Amino acid sequence: KAGETDGSGGGWHRDCFARELKVIVYLTDVGHENGPFNIVRGSHDTKAIYADMRAAGLSAVQNRLTSEQVERLVSAAPSRLQTITGAAGTVIVFDTSAIHAGAPIQRGQRLALTLYMVDKRSFSEQVLAHYEPLLTASAQ
């Protein structure tokens, strides 16, 4: 919705540190003003995780980041910050351990379909509990 302050996902974050893929399909055209997806390229890589901790002063398993921390990460290498706009039907696939955020919507709306894919070896009761409301929902 227009007027969001943190964007989708509540601002800059990693969903987890385990390997998990997320697929986002834009259902509406997404430009710079209606909340495009942003990602810090390479931030899912184990070596980058440790380097980024030092560069931005992150704690060991910090999932939420401030805009200032992300700015410190990309200031030395601006090409790490990627904004993905696209027409309805655009598909984005990424590792959720990468630092990412949906930009705040300045105008209009963004509709998207999201799918999570978790490696069977990473699936646990905690993961199940996280998604349970979606898994038990029924159509009426």
Residue frames as a rotation matrix with the C-alpha (Angstrom) as fourth column:
LYS 1
0.577 0.817 0.000 0.00
0.817 -0.577 0.000 0.00
0.000 0.000 -1.000 0.00
ALA 2
0.068 -0.509 0.858 1.13
0.330 -0.800 -0.501 3.53
0.942 0.317 0.114 -0.64
GLY 3
0.475 0.055 0.878 2.60
-0.620 -0.687 0.379 5.12
0.624 -0.725 -0.292 2.46
GLU 4
0.876 -0.268 -0.401 4.40
0.434 0.799 0.415 2.04
0.209 -0.538 0.817 3.83
THR 5
0.770 -0.622 0.140 7.47
-0.635 -0.730 0.252 3.17
-0.055 -0.283 -0.957 5.73
ASP 6
0.009 -0.813 0.582 9.53
-0.570 0.474 0.671 -0.02
-0.822 -0.338 -0.459 5.97
GLY 7
-0.287 -0.042 -0.957 8.43
-0.917 0.302 0.262 -1.74
0.278 0.952 -0.125 2.78
SER 8
0.736 0.574 -0.359 7.40
-0.480 0.816 0.321 -5.36
0.478 -0.064 0.876 2.55
GLY 9
0.316 -0.605 -0.731 9.14
0.522 0.754 -0.399 -7.69
0.792 -0.256 0.554 4.96
GLY 10
0.909 0.127 -0.397 9.47
0.413 -0.407 0.815 -4.90
-0.058 -0.904 -0.423 7.52
GLY 11
0.700 -0.689 -0.191 12.66
-0.677 -0.724 0.132 -3.43
-0.229 0.037 -0.973 6.08
TRP 12
0.078 -0.793 -0.604 16.11
-0.771 0.336 -0.541 -4.90
0.632 0.508 -0.585 5.43
HIS 13
0.342 0.083 0.936 16.45
-0.786 0.571 0.236 -8.48
-0.515 -0.816 0.261 6.67
ARG 14
-0.749 -0.340 -0.569 17.48
-0.542 0.809 0.229 -12.07
0.382 0.480 -0.790 6.08
ASP 15
0.385 0.914 -0.132 14.68
-0.657 0.371 0.656 -14.63
0.648 -0.166 0.743 6.45
CYS 16
0.950 -0.168 0.265 17.10
-0.081 0.684 0.725 -17.13
-0.303 -0.710 0.636 7.95
PHE 17
0.081 -0.977 -0.196 20.70
-0.895 -0.158 0.417 -18.31
-0.439 0.141 -0.887 7.77
ALA 18
-0.180 -0.059 0.982 19.78
0.160 0.983 0.089 -21.79
-0.970 0.174 -0.168 6.49
ARG 19
-0.974 -0.139 -0.180 19.54
-0.159 -0.151 0.976 -22.39
-0.163 0.979 0.125 2.75
GLU 20
-0.109 0.984 0.142 16.02
0.592 0.179 -0.786 -21.62
-0.798 -0.001 -0.602 1.64
LEU 21
-0.907 -0.149 0.393 14.81
0.416 -0.454 0.788 -20.33
0.061 0.878 0.474 -1.69
LYS 22
-0.136 0.880 -0.456 12.06
0.247 -0.416 -0.875 -17.80
-0.959 -0.232 -0.161 -2.17
VAL 23
-0.691 0.070 0.719 10.25
0.717 -0.061 0.695 -17.25
0.092 0.996 -0.008 -5.45
ILE 24
-0.287 0.603 -0.745 8.46
0.135 -0.744 -0.654 -13.94
-0.948 -0.288 0.132 -5.98
VAL 25
-0.509 0.236 0.828 6.17
0.858 0.067 0.509 -13.44
0.065 0.970 -0.236 -8.97
TYR 26
-0.869 0.240 -0.434 5.08
-0.147 -0.961 -0.236 -9.88
-0.473 -0.141 0.870 -9.66
LEU 27
-0.302 0.856 0.419 1.34
0.864 0.432 -0.260 -9.88
-0.403 0.283 -0.870 -10.32
THR 28
0.886 0.435 -0.161 1.35
0.332 -0.838 -0.434 -6.18
-0.324 0.331 -0.886 -11.21
ASP 29
0.412 -0.762 0.500 3.92
0.448 -0.308 -0.839 -4.08
0.794 0.569 0.215 -13.04
VAL 30
0.740 -0.245 -0.627 6.56
0.587 -0.220 0.779 -2.98
-0.329 -0.944 -0.019 -10.50
GLY 31
0.423 -0.598 0.681 8.59
0.335 -0.596 -0.730 0.18
0.842 0.537 -0.052 -11.00
HIS 32
-0.602 -0.796 -0.069 10.72
0.399 -0.225 -0.889 2.27
0.692 -0.563 0.452 -8.67
GLU 33
-0.632 0.379 0.676 7.69
-0.613 -0.779 -0.136 3.93
0.475 -0.500 0.724 -7.03
ASN 34
0.417 0.895 0.155 5.61
-0.819 0.297 0.491 0.90
0.394 -0.331 0.857 -6.11
GLY 35
0.510 -0.181 0.841 7.93
-0.744 0.397 0.537 -1.14
-0.431 -0.900 0.068 -3.94
PRO 36
0.529 -0.355 -0.770 10.48
-0.515 0.587 -0.625 -3.04
0.674 0.728 0.128 -6.03
PHE 37
0.946 -0.280 -0.165 12.49
0.322 0.738 0.593 -5.90
-0.044 -0.614 0.788 -4.54
ASN 38
0.513 -0.840 0.177 16.00
-0.732 -0.536 -0.421 -4.97
0.449 0.086 -0.890 -3.35
ILE 39
0.952 -0.274 -0.135 18.84
0.306 0.862 0.404 -7.36
0.005 -0.425 0.905 -2.54
VAL 40
0.424 -0.905 -0.034 22.46
-0.818 -0.399 0.415 -7.05
-0.389 -0.148 -0.909 -1.44
ARG 41
0.761 -0.110 -0.640 24.14
-0.415 0.675 -0.610 -9.31
0.499 0.730 0.468 -3.99
GLY 42
-0.054 -0.844 -0.533 26.39
-0.056 0.536 -0.842 -12.02
0.997 -0.015 -0.076 -2.58
SER 43
-0.267 -0.070 0.961 25.27
-0.876 -0.398 -0.272 -11.44
0.402 -0.915 0.045 1.02
HIS 44
0.814 0.566 0.129 24.19
-0.575 0.757 0.311 -15.08
0.079 -0.327 0.942 1.29
ASP 45
0.413 -0.750 -0.517 27.76
0.005 0.570 -0.822 -16.35
0.911 0.337 0.239 0.77
THR 46
0.746 -0.097 -0.659 29.38
0.645 0.354 0.677 -17.62
0.167 -0.930 0.327 3.98
LYS 47
-0.342 -0.935 -0.094 32.56
0.938 -0.335 -0.085 -15.57
0.048 -0.117 0.992 3.50
ALA 48
-0.483 0.228 0.845 30.49
0.182 -0.918 0.352 -12.46
0.856 0.323 0.402 2.75
ILE 49
0.635 0.745 -0.203 28.38
0.329 -0.023 0.944 -12.99
0.699 -0.667 -0.260 5.87
TYR 50
0.401 -0.570 -0.717 31.51
0.889 0.052 0.455 -12.72
-0.222 -0.820 0.528 8.04
ALA 51
-0.666 -0.651 0.365 32.97
0.729 -0.672 0.130 -9.83
0.161 0.353 0.922 6.03
ASP 52
-0.149 0.710 0.688 29.65
0.184 -0.664 0.725 -7.99
0.972 0.235 -0.032 6.19
MET 53
0.672 0.330 -0.663 29.46
0.677 0.087 0.731 -8.51
0.298 -0.940 -0.165 9.95
ARG 54
-0.170 -0.840 -0.515 32.78
0.904 -0.340 0.257 -6.69
-0.392 -0.422 0.817 10.30
ALA 55
-0.747 -0.197 0.635 31.99
0.554 -0.711 0.432 -3.97
0.367 0.675 0.641 7.74
ALA 56
-0.167 0.800 0.576 28.58
-0.071 -0.592 0.803 -3.04
0.983 0.093 0.155 9.15
GLY 57
-0.797 -0.205 0.569 29.04
-0.555 -0.126 -0.822 -4.01
0.240 -0.971 -0.014 12.79
LEU 58
0.225 0.921 -0.318 26.47
-0.688 0.381 0.618 -6.80
0.690 0.080 0.719 12.66
SER 59
-0.021 -0.163 0.986 26.02
-0.874 0.482 0.062 -9.37
-0.486 -0.861 -0.153 15.42
ALA 60
-0.792 -0.502 0.347 26.56
-0.332 0.831 0.446 -13.09
-0.512 0.238 -0.825 14.73
VAL 61
-0.702 0.593 0.394 23.00
0.708 0.641 0.296 -14.05
-0.077 0.487 -0.870 13.78
GLN 62
-0.535 0.471 -0.702 21.43
-0.082 -0.856 -0.511 -10.66
-0.841 -0.215 0.496 13.17
ASN 63
-0.331 0.508 0.795 18.42
0.881 0.468 0.068 -10.98
-0.337 0.723 -0.603 10.86
ARG 64
0.750 0.649 0.127 17.19
0.659 -0.719 -0.218 -7.36
-0.050 0.247 -0.968 10.87
LEU 65
-0.419 -0.907 0.035 19.38
0.900 -0.410 0.147 -4.53
-0.119 0.094 0.988 9.56
THR 66
0.293 0.424 -0.857 19.00
0.279 -0.895 -0.348 -0.78
-0.915 -0.138 -0.380 9.56
SER 67
0.951 0.056 0.304 19.25
0.307 -0.289 -0.907 1.25
0.037 0.956 -0.293 6.37
GLU 68
0.643 -0.763 0.066 22.49
-0.764 -0.631 0.139 2.70
-0.064 -0.139 -0.988 7.74
GLN 69
0.074 -0.610 0.789 24.01
-0.309 0.738 0.600 -0.79
-0.948 -0.288 -0.133 8.12
VAL 70
0.537 0.166 0.827 23.07
0.656 0.534 -0.533 -1.67
-0.530 0.829 0.178 4.54
GLU 71
0.978 -0.209 0.021 24.54
-0.160 -0.807 -0.568 1.62
0.135 0.552 -0.823 3.35
ARG 72
0.295 -0.917 0.268 27.84
-0.781 -0.070 0.621 0.68
-0.551 -0.392 -0.737 5.03
LEU 73
0.139 -0.207 0.968 27.77
0.211 0.962 0.175 -2.68
-0.967 0.180 0.177 3.22
VAL 74
0.531 0.182 0.828 27.23
0.812 0.171 -0.558 -1.24
-0.243 0.968 -0.056 -0.24
SER 75
0.856 -0.199 -0.476 29.23
-0.197 -0.979 0.055 2.00
-0.477 0.047 -0.878 0.05
ALA 76
-0.149 -0.989 0.013 32.49
-0.448 0.079 0.891 0.28
-0.882 0.126 -0.455 -0.95
ALA 77
-0.965 -0.108 0.237 30.79
0.140 0.555 0.820 -1.71
-0.220 0.825 -0.521 -3.74
PRO 78
-0.464 0.841 -0.280 27.56
-0.665 -0.539 -0.518 0.00
-0.586 -0.054 0.808 -4.91
SER 79
-0.395 0.304 -0.867 26.98
-0.766 0.411 0.494 -2.73
0.506 0.859 0.071 -7.51
ARG 80
-0.980 0.059 -0.191 26.10
0.152 0.840 -0.520 -5.09
0.130 -0.539 -0.832 -4.65
LEU 81
-0.477 0.859 -0.185 22.77
-0.075 -0.249 -0.966 -3.31
-0.876 -0.447 0.183 -4.25
GLN 82
-0.973 0.209 0.099 20.34
0.141 0.197 0.970 -4.54
0.183 0.958 -0.222 -6.89
THR 83
-0.411 0.903 -0.124 16.80
-0.448 -0.318 -0.835 -3.25
-0.794 -0.288 0.536 -7.37
ILE 84
-0.924 0.119 0.364 14.51
0.343 0.676 0.652 -5.48
-0.169 0.727 -0.666 -9.43
THR 85
-0.262 0.857 -0.444 11.66
-0.620 -0.502 -0.603 -3.86
-0.740 0.117 0.663 -11.29
GLY 86
-0.987 -0.116 0.109 9.60
0.010 0.639 0.769 -5.62
-0.159 0.760 -0.630 -13.91
ALA 87
-0.443 0.862 -0.246 6.35
-0.734 -0.191 0.652 -6.24
0.515 0.469 0.717 -15.66
ALA 88
0.309 0.638 0.705 3.60
-0.850 0.518 -0.095 -8.42
-0.426 -0.570 0.702 -14.23
GLY 89
0.982 0.036 -0.184 4.84
-0.112 0.899 -0.424 -12.01
0.150 0.437 0.887 -14.57
THR 90
0.119 -0.989 0.083 8.45
-0.625 -0.140 -0.768 -11.21
0.771 0.040 -0.636 -13.64
VAL 91
0.909 0.110 -0.402 9.88
0.175 0.774 0.608 -14.06
0.378 -0.623 0.685 -11.53
ILE 92
0.141 -0.857 0.495 12.59
-0.805 -0.390 -0.447 -13.54
0.576 -0.335 -0.745 -8.91
VAL 93
0.845 0.008 -0.535 14.31
0.238 0.889 0.391 -16.52
0.479 -0.458 0.749 -7.27
PHE 94
0.063 -0.854 0.516 16.79
-0.535 -0.465 -0.705 -15.93
0.843 -0.231 -0.486 -4.45
ASP 95
-0.257 -0.294 -0.920 18.38
0.626 0.675 -0.391 -17.45
0.736 -0.677 0.011 -1.34
THR 96
0.671 0.680 0.295 16.58
0.228 -0.568 0.791 -16.03
0.706 -0.463 -0.536 1.71
SER 97
0.462 -0.588 -0.664 19.83
0.825 0.009 0.566 -15.86
-0.327 -0.809 0.489 3.67
ALA 98
-0.507 -0.549 0.664 20.73
0.752 -0.658 0.031 -12.89
0.420 0.515 0.747 1.45
ILE 99
-0.581 0.271 -0.768 19.97
0.396 -0.730 -0.557 -9.42
-0.711 -0.628 0.317 2.81
HIS 100
-0.740 0.413 0.532 16.86
0.519 -0.153 0.841 -8.11
0.429 0.898 -0.100 1.08
ALA 101
-0.565 0.638 -0.523 13.81
0.253 -0.469 -0.846 -5.85
-0.785 -0.611 0.103 1.36
GLY 102
0.016 0.635 0.772 10.79
0.980 -0.162 0.113 -4.71
0.196 0.755 -0.625 -0.55
ALA 103
-0.904 -0.366 0.222 11.14
0.338 -0.928 -0.155 -0.96
0.263 -0.065 0.963 -1.03
PRO 104
-0.485 0.761 -0.432 8.42
0.306 -0.315 -0.898 1.19
-0.819 -0.568 -0.080 0.52
ILE 105
-0.172 0.542 0.823 5.55
0.982 0.031 0.185 1.92
0.075 0.840 -0.537 -1.86
GLN 106
-0.860 -0.190 -0.473 5.50
0.237 -0.971 -0.042 5.59
-0.451 -0.148 0.880 -2.80
ARG 107
-0.350 0.762 -0.545 2.59
-0.866 -0.485 -0.123 5.39
-0.358 0.429 0.829 -5.23
GLY 108
0.046 0.481 -0.875 0.12
-0.787 0.557 0.265 2.73
0.615 0.677 0.404 -6.36
GLN 109
0.609 0.176 0.773 0.36
-0.656 0.661 0.366 -0.88
-0.447 -0.730 0.518 -5.24
ARG 110
-0.455 -0.688 -0.565 2.46
-0.834 0.551 0.001 -3.99
0.311 0.472 -0.825 -5.70
LEU 111
0.656 0.605 0.450 0.86
-0.694 0.718 0.046 -7.39
-0.296 -0.342 0.892 -5.81
ALA 112
-0.277 -0.807 -0.521 3.08
-0.863 0.447 -0.235 -10.45
0.423 0.385 -0.821 -5.71
LEU 113
0.892 0.406 -0.199 2.86
-0.312 0.871 0.380 -14.18
0.327 -0.277 0.903 -5.16
THR 114
-0.040 -0.932 0.360 5.51
-0.979 -0.036 -0.201 -15.68
0.200 -0.360 -0.911 -2.87
LEU 115
0.883 0.200 -0.425 6.64
-0.158 0.979 0.132 -19.31
0.442 -0.049 0.896 -2.63
TYR 116
0.209 -0.822 0.530 9.21
-0.957 -0.060 0.284 -20.68
-0.201 -0.567 -0.799 -0.16
MET 117
0.730 -0.091 -0.678 11.26
-0.184 0.928 -0.324 -23.78
0.658 0.361 0.660 -0.91
VAL 118
0.373 -0.553 0.745 13.08
-0.912 -0.068 0.406 -25.40
-0.174 -0.830 -0.530 2.02
ASP 119
-0.341 -0.590 -0.732 15.62
-0.605 0.734 -0.309 -28.21
0.719 0.337 -0.607 1.73
LYS 120
0.582 0.631 -0.513 14.22
-0.091 0.678 0.730 -31.31
0.808 -0.377 0.452 3.42
ARG 121
-0.055 -0.703 -0.709 17.36
0.784 0.409 -0.467 -31.47
0.618 -0.581 0.529 5.60
SER 122
-0.902 -0.282 0.327 16.67
0.080 -0.853 -0.516 -27.94
0.424 -0.439 0.792 6.88
PHE 123
-0.041 0.981 0.192 13.00
-0.339 -0.194 0.921 -28.55
0.940 -0.027 0.340 7.60
SER 124
-0.905 -0.255 -0.341 12.24
0.243 0.349 -0.905 -28.66
0.350 -0.902 -0.254 11.32
GLU 125
-0.078 0.886 -0.457 9.35
0.996 0.090 0.004 -28.24
0.044 -0.454 -0.890 13.74
GLN 126
-0.284 -0.099 -0.954 10.35
0.383 -0.924 -0.018 -24.58
-0.879 -0.370 0.300 14.04
VAL 127
-0.972 -0.054 -0.229 10.03
-0.189 -0.400 0.897 -24.09
-0.140 0.915 0.378 10.26
LEU 128
-0.582 0.810 -0.076 6.71
0.630 0.508 0.588 -25.94
0.515 0.294 -0.806 10.28
ALA 129
-0.053 0.554 -0.831 5.43
0.908 -0.320 -0.272 -23.73
-0.416 -0.768 -0.486 13.11
HIS 130
-0.683 -0.282 -0.673 6.46
0.050 -0.938 0.342 -20.62
-0.728 0.200 0.655 11.16
TYR 131
-0.889 0.292 -0.352 4.32
-0.412 -0.176 0.894 -21.63
0.199 0.940 0.277 8.16
GLU 132
-0.850 0.527 0.013 1.55
0.472 0.771 -0.427 -23.51
-0.235 -0.357 -0.904 9.98
PRO 133
-0.216 0.852 -0.476 -1.15
-0.083 -0.502 -0.861 -20.87
-0.973 -0.146 0.179 9.55
LEU 134
-0.177 0.107 -0.978 -0.71
-0.954 -0.263 0.144 -21.13
-0.242 0.959 0.149 5.78
LEU 135
-0.887 -0.243 -0.393 -0.50
-0.358 0.899 0.252 -24.89
0.292 0.364 -0.884 5.77
THR 136
-0.792 0.605 -0.080 -3.70
0.524 0.607 -0.597 -25.37
-0.313 -0.515 -0.798 7.76
ALA 137
-0.534 0.625 -0.570 -5.80
-0.539 -0.771 -0.340 -22.70
-0.652 0.125 0.748 6.02
SER 138
-0.576 0.412 0.706 -8.76
0.645 0.759 0.084 -24.09
-0.502 0.504 -0.703 4.13
ALA 139
-0.946 0.314 0.086 -10.82
-0.149 -0.650 0.745 -22.64
0.290 0.692 0.662 1.33
GLN 140
-0.613 0.790 0.003 -14.43
0.197 0.157 -0.968 -21.96
-0.765 -0.593 -0.252 2.27
